[in-house]
Amino acid sequence: MSATKVALVTAGSRGVGAAVARVLARDAHMRVAINYHSDVAAANALIQELAKLSPLPQTSDPSFIALKGDMGSREDISRVVADTVHAFGRLDVVVSNAGWTRMTNFMNLDEADNDGDWDRCFQINVKSHFHLFHAARPYLDATEGAFVATASVAGVKPSGSSLPYAVTKAALIHLVRSLAMIAAPKIRVNSVAPGVLLTDWGRQFSEVKLRSVQEQNALKRFATPEDVADQVRFLATSPSVTGQNIIIDAGFSL
């Protein structure tokens, strides 16, 4: 089994996930499995990019692979983890990046009264992270690895794309703290909580809403996917941090 560390990044073909994959491949010298839901072209393009960025020696065995899977399906989650370990022989870092929302008016209680939204948000924003951790735990235990989940500033400060989204992101942050206790001393479990980022996800907000958020941000700018990726790398490699939630929001939550 190669001593080179291995990371699995879910929802990793675009946005924050892709930025994390680049940092782990280039700066942390890791082999990386990218999970994607449907955009195979973006996933394959990222795999080719990672191969060029990586300082790892080129061999006949690939250092980067793309794995299709729906993080809303426990069966798919288990398969993606198993396929990563089968391809690379180990698993050191899992970046659990899946998330879901339906844009509504956060301040409108009637718009939040949708059982489908609540169920889907709990499934993707909470349960999928638990299922992924459960599937990966034996392998992370063996390597004394790290699990990093993508939460949101909406889970810290009531705000965001919808009430179900904010509540389930808060639940995810508490899940992370709970898993950190359960998984210690071998596995470190942390989360990052980005504010609005100008990714495909963030650009679902109206221009008026984006300008308002930027004005509320103490730094008068938006955080970037690369800012988030740098913090993920820190949490993935630091041996002494667990149970923490790092907010990356350009001062929105102050």
Phi, psi and omega per residue, in radians:
M1 nan 2.259 -3.131
S2 -1.104 2.503 3.100
A3 -1.404 -0.192 3.118
T4 -1.147 2.272 -3.061
K5 -1.229 2.720 -3.055
V6 -2.181 2.333 3.071
A7 -2.095 2.500 2.961
L8 -1.956 2.195 3.115
V9 -2.047 2.008 3.119
T10 -1.503 2.732 -3.046
A11 0.813 0.872 -2.886
G12 -1.844 0.118 -3.021
S13 -1.474 -0.295 -3.079
R14 -2.516 2.994 2.967
G15 1.005 -2.384 -3.108
V16 -1.042 -0.764 -3.119
G17 -1.019 -0.764 3.127
A18 -1.160 -0.695 3.103
A19 -1.094 -0.704 3.097
V20 -1.103 -0.789 -3.139
A21 -1.032 -0.721 3.140
R22 -1.096 -0.785 -3.109
V23 -1.151 -0.751 -3.128
L24 -1.162 -0.633 3.130
A25 -1.279 -0.784 -3.024
R26 -1.423 -0.840 -2.986
D27 -1.666 -0.552 -3.141
A28 -1.731 -0.032 3.053
H29 0.995 0.732 -3.125
M30 -1.769 2.678 2.866
R31 -1.426 2.529 -2.980
V32 -2.359 2.314 2.949
A33 -1.785 2.199 3.132
I34 -1.761 2.124 2.979
N35 -1.622 2.400 3.068
Y36 -2.346 2.715 -3.115
H37 -1.565 -0.859 -3.062
S38 -2.547 -0.404 -3.021
D39 -1.526 1.391 -3.081
V40 -1.155 -0.572 -3.129
A41 -1.121 -0.777 3.118
A42 -1.132 -0.699 3.141
A43 -1.116 -0.790 -3.125
N44 -1.185 -0.629 3.086
A45 -1.127 -0.677 3.117
L46 -1.167 -0.697 3.111
I47 -1.017 -0.761 3.116
Q48 -1.142 -0.659 3.115
E49 -1.144 -0.741 -3.135
L50 -1.085 -0.676 3.134
A51 -1.073 -0.585 3.118
K52 -1.354 -0.595 -3.111
L53 -1.321 -0.534 -2.955
S54 -1.232 2.410 3.038
P55 -1.462 -0.026 -3.125
L56 -1.147 2.548 3.102
P57 -1.124 2.469 3.113
Q58 -1.279 2.254 3.098
T59 -2.299 3.068 3.112
S60 -1.237 -0.385 3.113
D61 -1.588 2.284 -3.101
P62 -1.169 2.544 3.055
S63 -1.699 -0.148 -3.087
F64 -2.429 2.307 -3.135
I65 -2.390 2.733 3.080
A66 -1.992 2.325 -3.090
L67 -2.220 2.082 3.120
K68 -1.342 2.402 3.100
G69 -3.111 2.513 3.107
D70 -1.638 2.008 -3.117
M71 -1.255 -0.062 2.981
G72 -1.478 -0.092 -3.125
S73 -1.937 2.102 3.141
R74 -1.120 -0.600 3.097
E75 -1.100 -0.771 3.118
D76 -1.138 -0.701 3.119
I77 -1.015 -0.848 -3.140
S78 -1.082 -0.694 -3.135
R79 -1.164 -0.750 -3.127
V80 -1.088 -0.737 3.096
V81 -1.100 -0.830 -3.116
A82 -1.095 -0.694 -3.140
D83 -1.175 -0.606 3.088
T84 -1.107 -0.836 -3.118
V85 -1.173 -0.653 3.111
H86 -1.105 -0.691 -3.098
A87 -1.276 -0.667 -2.971
F88 -2.009 -0.237 3.054
G89 1.512 -0.068 -3.113
R90 -2.876 3.016 3.066
L91 -2.620 2.102 -3.068
D92 -1.922 -0.560 -3.049
V93 -2.430 2.318 2.984
V94 -2.100 2.172 3.048
V95 -1.877 1.869 -3.039
S96 -1.620 1.714 -2.887
N97 -1.949 0.038 -3.085
A98 -1.215 2.555 3.089
G99 -2.799 2.788 3.130
W100 -2.593 2.538 3.000
T101 -2.690 2.829 2.891
R102 -2.141 2.166 -3.058
M103 -1.122 2.122 3.025
T104 -2.423 3.085 3.067
N105 -1.437 1.954 -3.077
F106 -0.967 -0.585 -3.053
M107 -1.496 -0.044 -3.109
N108 -1.775 1.842 -3.068
L109 -1.119 -0.607 -3.139
D110 -1.122 -0.640 3.110
E111 -1.193 -0.416 3.107
A112 -1.426 -0.189 -3.067
D113 -1.479 1.198 -3.091
N114 -2.438 1.837 -3.072
D115 -1.058 -0.583 3.121
G116 -1.101 -0.702 3.105
D117 -1.139 -0.779 3.133
W118 -1.078 -0.789 -3.102
D119 -1.130 -0.768 -3.126
R120 -1.168 -0.712 3.115
C121 -1.104 -0.758 3.107
F122 -1.147 -0.664 -3.126
Q123 -1.104 -0.828 -3.044
I124 -1.528 -0.731 -3.007
N125 -1.475 -0.245 3.141
V126 -2.216 -1.107 -2.996
K127 -1.122 -0.631 -3.122
S128 -1.110 -0.618 3.119
H129 -1.206 -0.700 3.071
F130 -1.102 -0.803 -3.131
H131 -1.097 -0.678 3.123
L132 -1.161 -0.763 3.104
F133 -1.071 -0.765 -3.111
H134 -1.061 -0.721 -3.138
A135 -1.219 -0.613 -3.069
A136 -1.517 -0.281 -2.973
R137 -0.944 -0.814 -3.113
P138 -1.027 -0.632 -3.097
Y139 -1.342 -0.695 3.081
L140 -1.180 -0.589 3.076
D141 -1.060 -0.733 -3.087
A142 -1.178 -0.545 -3.106
T143 -1.800 0.022 -3.026
E144 0.886 0.994 -2.981
G145 -1.645 -2.809 -3.028
A146 -2.380 2.546 3.082
F147 -2.170 2.163 -3.123
V148 -2.187 2.150 3.135
A149 -1.832 2.589 3.060
T150 -1.645 1.914 3.070
A151 -1.693 -2.433 3.139
S152 -2.888 2.638 3.022
V153 -1.057 -0.394 3.083
A154 -1.117 -0.358 3.070
G155 -1.479 -0.088 -3.135
V156 -1.932 -0.796 3.105
K157 -2.041 2.096 -3.124
P158 -0.911 1.980 -3.025
S159 -3.139 -3.117 2.967
G160 1.922 -2.855 -2.966
S161 -1.332 -0.391 3.126
S162 -2.955 2.790 3.075
L163 -1.142 -0.794 3.094
P164 -1.009 -0.664 3.121
Y165 -1.103 -0.849 -3.107
A166 -1.076 -0.780 -3.103
V167 -1.143 -0.719 -3.118
T168 -1.290 -0.517 3.035
K169 -1.203 -0.606 3.029
A170 -1.119 -0.700 3.092
A171 -1.104 -0.661 3.111
L172 -1.092 -0.731 3.127
I173 -1.068 -0.700 3.115
H174 -1.253 -0.611 3.051
L175 -1.028 -0.773 3.139
V176 -1.043 -0.799 3.128
R177 -1.108 -0.674 3.131
S178 -1.177 -0.765 3.121
L179 -1.134 -0.577 3.103
A180 -1.062 -0.668 3.101
M181 -1.226 -0.767 -3.091
I182 -1.163 -0.675 -3.015
A183 -1.497 -0.272 -3.137
A184 -1.144 2.652 0.124
P185 -1.638 -0.001 -2.992
K186 -1.514 -0.644 -3.046
I187 -1.929 2.337 3.060
R188 -1.693 2.324 -3.086
V189 -2.222 2.133 -3.115
N190 -2.476 3.027 3.065
S191 -2.444 2.761 2.970
V192 -2.029 2.557 -3.103
A193 -2.211 1.548 3.135
P194 -1.264 2.648 2.873
G195 -1.446 -2.819 3.100
V196 -1.121 2.253 3.071
L197 -2.038 2.591 -3.120
L198 -1.495 0.954 3.015
T199 -1.648 -3.106 3.051
D200 -0.981 -0.663 3.121
W201 -1.101 -0.918 -3.077
G202 -1.129 -0.551 -3.107
R203 -1.329 0.025 2.980
Q204 -1.234 -0.404 3.054
F205 -1.225 2.654 3.102
S206 -1.196 2.787 3.095
E207 -1.067 -0.628 3.098
V208 -1.087 -0.790 3.132
K209 -1.116 -0.727 -3.139
L210 -1.116 -0.728 3.109
R211 -1.117 -0.668 3.125
S212 -1.124 -0.756 3.126
V213 -1.117 -0.770 -3.136
Q214 -1.057 -0.672 3.125
E215 -1.180 -0.606 3.111
Q216 -1.267 -0.495 3.140
N217 -1.114 2.236 -3.100
A218 -1.015 -0.570 -3.124
L219 -1.522 -0.038 3.076
K220 1.028 0.535 3.039
R221 -2.621 3.063 3.071
F222 -1.723 2.539 2.899
A223 -1.134 2.862 -3.100
T224 -2.107 2.799 3.044
P225 -0.977 -0.569 3.135
E226 -1.201 -0.613 3.047
D227 -1.045 -0.784 3.139
V228 -1.130 -0.765 -3.110
A229 -1.062 -0.672 3.111
D230 -1.072 -0.698 3.126
Q231 -1.234 -0.624 3.068
V232 -1.083 -0.772 3.111
R233 -1.035 -0.758 3.103
F234 -1.017 -0.835 -3.113
L235 -1.187 -0.569 -3.136
A236 -1.241 -0.429 -3.022
T237 -1.974 -0.296 -3.133
S238 -1.296 2.239 -3.110
P239 -1.428 -0.092 -2.940
S240 -2.139 0.174 -3.100
V241 -2.055 2.178 3.051
T242 -2.640 2.663 3.118
G243 1.283 0.348 -3.059
Q244 -1.902 2.669 3.043
N245 -2.143 2.011 -3.095
I246 -1.712 2.097 -3.133
I247 -1.540 2.246 3.130
I248 -2.232 1.511 -2.944
D249 -2.390 0.247 -3.121
A250 0.979 0.436 3.066
G251 1.580 0.275 -3.132
F252 -1.111 -0.646 -3.016
S253 -1.550 0.037 -3.136
L254 -1.156 nan nan
